[in-house]
Amino acid sequence: MLALWHAGLDGESWRAMLSVLDYYDGGLFLNEGYAVAGSDARRHAKLAGDEHAERVVRFGEVLVDGDLNPI
């Protein structure tokens, strides 16, 4: 489902979608009242339920940004 949304939305709309959805207990849910932080790649991995890819992206962000306290 994420791949279809990604294919059908322009870049800004896709980022807006990523910022308001969250993955919890095997499903996608709307985050009401706040946007979720993180890069597009990390948000996509989280929403897809791919914990390994999410960790890889987070560690890559730490290496590139030098931020030892990633969100």
C-alpha positions as CSV (number, residue, x, y, z in Angstrom):
1,M,0.0,0.0,0.0
2,L,2.8,2.4,0.8
3,A,4.4,1.8,-2.6
4,L,1.1,2.7,-4.3
5,W,0.8,5.9,-2.3
6,H,4.5,6.8,-3.0
7,A,4.0,6.2,-6.7
8,G,0.8,8.3,-6.9
9,L,1.8,11.4,-4.9
10,D,4.2,14.2,-5.7
11,G,7.2,14.7,-3.4
12,E,5.6,17.2,-1.1
13,S,2.4,15.2,-0.7
14,W,4.3,12.1,0.0
15,R,6.3,13.8,2.8
16,A,3.1,15.2,4.2
17,M,1.6,11.7,4.3
18,L,4.8,10.3,6.0
19,S,4.6,13.0,8.6
20,V,1.1,12.2,9.8
21,L,1.0,8.4,9.7
22,D,2.5,6.0,12.2
23,Y,3.0,2.2,12.3
24,Y,1.8,0.4,15.4
25,D,1.0,-3.2,16.2
26,G,1.0,-4.3,12.5
27,G,-1.1,-1.4,11.1
28,L,-1.0,2.2,9.9
29,F,-2.6,4.8,12.1
30,L,-3.1,8.6,11.8
31,N,-1.1,10.7,14.2
32,E,-3.6,13.2,15.4
33,G,-2.3,16.5,16.5
34,Y,1.4,16.1,15.8
35,A,3.8,15.4,12.9
36,V,6.4,12.6,13.3
37,A,10.1,13.5,12.9
38,G,12.6,11.7,10.8
39,S,13.9,11.5,7.3
40,D,11.6,10.3,4.5
41,A,13.6,7.0,4.2
42,R,13.3,6.4,7.9
43,R,9.6,7.2,8.1
44,H,8.9,4.9,5.1
45,A,10.8,2.0,6.7
46,K,8.9,2.5,9.9
47,L,5.5,2.7,8.2
48,A,6.4,-0.5,6.2
49,G,7.1,-2.2,9.5
50,D,10.8,-2.8,8.4
51,E,12.6,-2.4,11.7
52,H,16.0,-3.4,10.2
53,A,15.8,-0.8,7.4
54,E,14.7,1.8,10.0
55,R,17.8,1.0,12.1
56,V,20.1,1.1,9.1
57,V,18.8,4.5,8.1
58,R,19.0,5.9,11.6
59,F,22.6,4.7,12.0
60,G,23.5,6.2,8.6
61,E,22.0,9.5,9.7
62,V,24.1,9.5,12.8
63,L,27.2,8.9,10.8
64,V,26.4,11.6,8.3
65,D,25.1,14.2,10.7
66,G,27.3,13.4,13.7
67,D,24.2,13.5,15.9
68,L,24.6,11.0,18.7
69,N,21.0,11.5,19.9
70,P,18.8,10.8,16.9
71,I,15.0,11.0,17.2
